[in-house]
Amino acid sequence: SDYNLDCMPPHGYIHVLSLTDNIAEFRNAVHKQKISGNIDTPEGGFDAMLQAAVCQSHIGWRKEAKRLLLVMTDQTSHLALDSKLAGIVIPHD
């Protein structure tokens, strides 16, 4: 890169903050984030959504809550089953 950035290493998912009503805590957590790379950015976002959906105790979902996760991106999508081209054939549990 031509930019001098302090980046985090690529990762699949890192839990930073559980759901909260504390706006200042949320804002502080967002401001502390560093840019990171991902080997395959579109799938990285979907992996984070999967983790947020299934890790109830870490995220802090209320038992009776409906869960809605929204992703907005300008990434292009992939073709169906192109993960098999990379040898990724075992689905998430």
N, C-alpha and C positions, 0 to 999 in steps of 0.2 A: 504494500500500500504506500501511496505517496503521503499519507497523513500520519502524523505522530499521535497515535491514540493509545490509551491505556486500556486494553481490551481483556475481557475474560476469555479463558480457553473455550472451545466449543463444548457444548453439553446438551443433554437431552432435556433435563428439567431440573430446576432448583426452586424449592419452596422458599419464598421471601417473606410473605406476610399472609396471615389468615384473614378471612373476611372480618371487617371492622367498621364501626361507626365513627372511629376517630380519624377525621379528615387530615389532621396535622401528621399523624403517624403514617397514613397512606401517602401523603405528599412527600414526607421525608424518605420513605422507602423507595418511591419512584425516583427521586433526585439522586439517591445513592447508586442507582443501577448503572452498570457500564455496558457498552456495546459488546456483543459477542458474535462470533461466527458460528455457523452450523454447516455441517457437511451437506445437508439438504434442507434448506430453510422451510419450504412448505410443510414437509413432514415433521419438522421440529415443532412448528406451531400446533399441529394436530396431536403430537405426542404430549405436549403441555396440556392441551384440552382434555385428553384422555386421563392424565394424572389428576387434573382438577375435578373431573367428574367422579372418579372412583376413590380418591383419598379423602373420604369424608371428614375424618378426625383432624387431619392437618389443615384442610381448607376452612373448616368451620361451618359447613352447611348445617342448617337446622334440619332435624329429621323430617319435618312436614314441608320443607321448602321445595318448590319446583326449581330445577336447575336450568338456567339458560346461559349458554356461553356463546359469545358472538366474536367472530374473527373477521376482520376487514383487512384485505391485503391487495397489493398490486402484483403479487407473484403469479406467474402462469401456472396452470394446473398440469398435472402429469397424465399420461395415458393409463388406463386401467391395467393393472397387473405388471406395470413396468418394474416393480420391486423384484419380481422374479428374475429379471435380467441381471440384477445385482446380487442374486443369490439369497435374497431375503424372503424366505418361504415359511417361516414359523410365525403365526399370528400372535398378537397379545393374548395373555390369559384373560 
